[in-house]
């Protein structure tokens, strides 16, 4: 048994079990735990067991934050996506917003850091799209 096999099954189950009850998830975790324990390399076995333990979290997906920083970040990103005006001004404002969101993530509770940082991915994609559309014009 190897880590990749266990991890692949975990990733497949994270999608397949999104509507499953807790007992079904626990059954799959028990089966995966037995598989992971068969990995001979200590480091990879430990990593696989950690992934197995996170299966319920993977199924649920990221949870919305509850902090004021999270709420501010949502508001900033929403406003940034609604920007109108010249492309260069929009790009500059999007980049400012991206920095502000990163600052909010650093100020947020530790468990919300990555959730807030991920909000920047939509801003990055929009910036790239605007820059490529601007260069083609």
GIDA-V117537 format. One line per field, one symbol per residue. phi: phi as a letter, one per 20 degrees, with the letter a starting at -180 (. if undefined). psi: psi as a letter, one per 20 degrees, with the letter a starting at -180 (. if undefined). burial: + if it has 9 or more other ideal C-beta (glycine too) atoms within 8 Angstrom, else -. A space follows every 10 residues. Layout:
# GIDA-V117537
phi: ???
psi: ???
burial: ???
This chain:
# GIDA-V117537
phi: .cggffffff fffgefefdf efffffffff fffffffeff fgffffffff fffeggffff mfeffcefff fffgffffff fefcpfgfff fffffffgff ffffffefgg fdgfffgfff ffffffgfff fffffef
psi: qrghgggghg gghhghjhjq rhggghghgg ghggghiiph pgghgggghg gghjghghgh rpqqriqhgg gggggggggh hjqraqghhg gghghggghg ggghghirqh iighgghhhh hhgggggggg ghhhhh.
burial: --+-+++-++ +-++--+--- ---++--++- -++-++--+- ---++-+++- ++--++-++- ----+-+-++ ++++-++-++ --+------+ +-+++-++-+ ++-++--+-- -++-+++-++ -+++-++--+ +-++---
